């Protein structure tokens, strides 16, 4: 197995942290993984991309992902590159238009984040819910995901773990 994943989000939504958590969860499950952020201006609301690779074998690539197998889309207004097999999208109560043969997996990460009190300066922090949904789609073990969240967030992990758990359970693919 060799998966390349691109995360498209806005600054402050938790996309870079999500990539790190998913990489750690994959490693805890016995895979090789890497995560890399790509920033423009570092400010809340600016477009941010993060890349993630998961493999059975050592990963030697260090470049950006240009043709992802999976896209994790925090905001439907952001476009994405390539022709992925799967898109995991924050549906915000709006259906996402399927493109070709792409499998679309939807979760209302915004509602989950708000319900679990994951809001900063009025912005929902979508990373835990999107990470939970993506982990389910990527077949990452639930226990490994929870352990990775604890490792990454320490004492602040409780709300994020609850949001990730809910998203892991409710993500739907069409």
N, C-alpha and C positions, 0 to 999 in steps of 0.2 A: 504494500500500500504506500502511496505517496500522494498526499493531498496538499494543494496550495489554496489558501484562503485569503480573500481580501475583505477588510472591514472598512466601510465608508460611514463616517459619522461627522459630527460637529464637535468642536472643542468644548469640553465640559460634560459630554454625554457619557464618557467612560469607555470609549472604544479601544484606546491604547491599553488600559488596564484589563479589559476583556481579553485582548490578544495574549497578554502575559498570563492571565489566569487559565485560559484554554491551553496554552503551551505547557504550563506547569501541570495541569490535570492530565494531559496526554503523557507527560513524562512519568507521572505517578502510576499511570496505567501500563508503563513499560515501553512506550514509543519514544522515538527521537522527535524533538520539536524545536522550533525557533519562532520568535516573534520579533517584529521590527516595526517601529513607528515611522511615519513620514509626515512631517509637519510643514506647513507654510508658516505664516505668522502665528505665533502661539497666543491665541486669544479666544475667549469664549465665543462660540458660534462660527468660528472659521472652519472651513472644511479640513478634515483630518482623515488620513488613511493609515491603516495598520495592516501588516501582513503576517501571516501565520503559515508555517509548514509543519505537517505531521507525517512521520514516515516510520516504517518498520526498520529502516536502515539509516546509517549516519547521513546527515544532510550536509552537503558541501556547498550548495548554492548560497550566495549572500546577497543577491540582487533583489530588487523589488519583484513582486508577483505581477506578471503582465497578462496571464491567461488563467485566471483562477478556476478551480473546480467548484468552489463554493464562494458565494458573496454573502456577507452579512451587512444588511442595509439598515442603519439606524433611522434614517430619514428618507422617505420616499421621494423627496424633491432632489436628492442627490443622484446623479447618474453613476453608472459603473462601467468598467471596461470588461472586454472579453465576452464569451458566450458560456457562462457557467452551467454546470449540470443542475445546481441547486442554488436558490436564493432564500435566505432566512431574512424576513423583513418585519420591521415594526409596523403593524398595520394601522395603528391609531384609529381603530374602528372603521377604516376605509379599506375596501378590498384592493389588493395589488393586482394589476393586470398581468396575466401570465404571458410570457414571451416565448413563442416556439415550444420546444420540448422541455424547457427549463422547469424543474420541480420547484414550486413555490411553497415555503413554509412560513406561516404567519403567527405572530404573537402580538398582543397589545401591550408592549413593554412600557409604554407611557402610563397606562392605567395601573399596571403592576407596581411601577416605581413610585407613583404617587400614593397608592394604597399602603405601601410599606415605609413611607416617610423618606424616600430617597430623592430629596429635592434640595438643590443648592442655589441660592440667589434666584429662586423662582423657576429654575430649570430642572426638569426631571433628569435624574442620573439613570440612564437606560442600560448601562453596562451589565449589571447583575442579571437583569431579566433577559437581555439579548444573549448574554453568555450562557445562561441556563438553557434557553431554547436551542442555541447553536450546539451546545454539548450533547443534547438529546439527538439532534440530527446527525452529528459527527460520531455518534455511538460512543461517547466518552462516558465512562462509568460515573454514576451519580456520586458515590462516595469519594472518588478521586476529585470530582468537581468541588465538592464541599471542602475537602482538605486543601485544595489549591486556593480557594477563597480565603480560608483561615490563614494560610501562609502569606498571602499577598496583603490582606487587610488587617490582620492581627485583631486587636480589641474592637475594631470598628466593623467586624465581619457579620454580626448577627442579622441586621436588616438585609444586607446583601445576600446572605445565605437563604433567607426566607423568600426573597424575590426570585432568586435563581431557581429555587425548588419549585415555586409555583409555575414559572415559565417552562421549566423542564417537563412538568406534568401536562400543561395545557397547549403547548405548541401544536399546530395543525398543519398538515401538508395537503395541498390540493393538486 
